[in-house]
């Protein structure tokens, strides 16, 4: 590939290897060739095949999203924002997953394409996509240009409800084992893809829907292949109480007893620890277990904030030594907005503005996510690292005045200021437009897919309700 130089960049968020953190640099050149960064500093001495004027740009590493569900979450736009059951500690997860789910692979493709476009336009370059395997998934991911970590989900049980306050489990261990085998085949297909950007994550779905044997075998398979491992843990009060009923331990403690924690393990959410005000178990060890084992947590503030829930608090996890990364989980798939919410909610939970800094959240969205994925070549701008680069427009009104451009990006501009995105040195967003996918077309297909999903709700819901009865419109329809 030709050499590209971003010349005289006004601001660069570069990696300081000696200090293990990001730092600003001013008025320097950033050069990359093939899939690697070649130079960060003044006066690049080599030949440039393409020069980009960096005088009005912030150059930053691509963001890393370590937990998302693109194949169905965009289908919930207009549905899940205020959907939750007070009788289930405010969560709507279980009712929604039964009554409203992706109806077919065409819907999944439309949903995923819409999400991938949102992610690229918010500066995400690496994505952990936790989805059930579906036809066309690997091909669409490769086409998007994203650096993909495919996490095909499987489980030994499925949730179901017969009323609005009790969760039931339909167990089928053979189905879980078959899903595990199928997931490994999908991961092998991704690793062999000629684009060279796809990898995998071994992903049994939830700690309460998988047998101990399936969890242990999955963690062993991840270790054997040198891949990350992820599972939803402590994502609802319902789940925590169920695990206490089964084992007399919190989900974190049971996971530790199984031996599935440690470097390379990413716990999705891990919100409801034994010290959480919604749980208040008699022990006070969950956070120490996470820190001592070197386990990572994928923090996704948006879905929980909608229920009135909050992590208590992000800063405490950092100080305990937990490897923290960020994810979007649901729509909107906008990691820049998640950084802002994570910062604000942590300060509210702690009642302390100093509990986390903007630098802490940016680290989690870049280098922290990379560490969780066992990678040291992404999430950082430094010579020899992958050329996953985002250019932010300092002339965007929400970025001005750009006294501290990272703060302007996180707290004000977000995706509105993202202009260009490069992954592996290849440009995938230009002037705010995704080059690899059809965002408008995906949106049109998404609405038709949502209508098909809603039409199936009465046959799936435990009360045979319509989608409009489960999640009414925010305003009444009027004939006046």
PyMOL commands that set and color helices and strands:
alter all, ss='L'
color gray80, all
select helices_A, chain A and resi 73-76+86-88+93-99+105-121+137-144+173-191+212-225+237-247+251-258+286-293+301-307+314-319+335-350+358-372+397-399+405-417+439-455+457-460+467-470
alter helices_A, ss='H'
color red, helices_A
select strands_A, chain A and resi 4-16+21-33+36-41+50-53+57-61+63-68+124-131+147-154+157-161+167-171+198-204+228-233+265-269+296-299+323-326+389-393+418-423+426-430+433-434
alter strands_A, ss='S'
color yellow, strands_A
deselect
rebuild
show_as cartoon
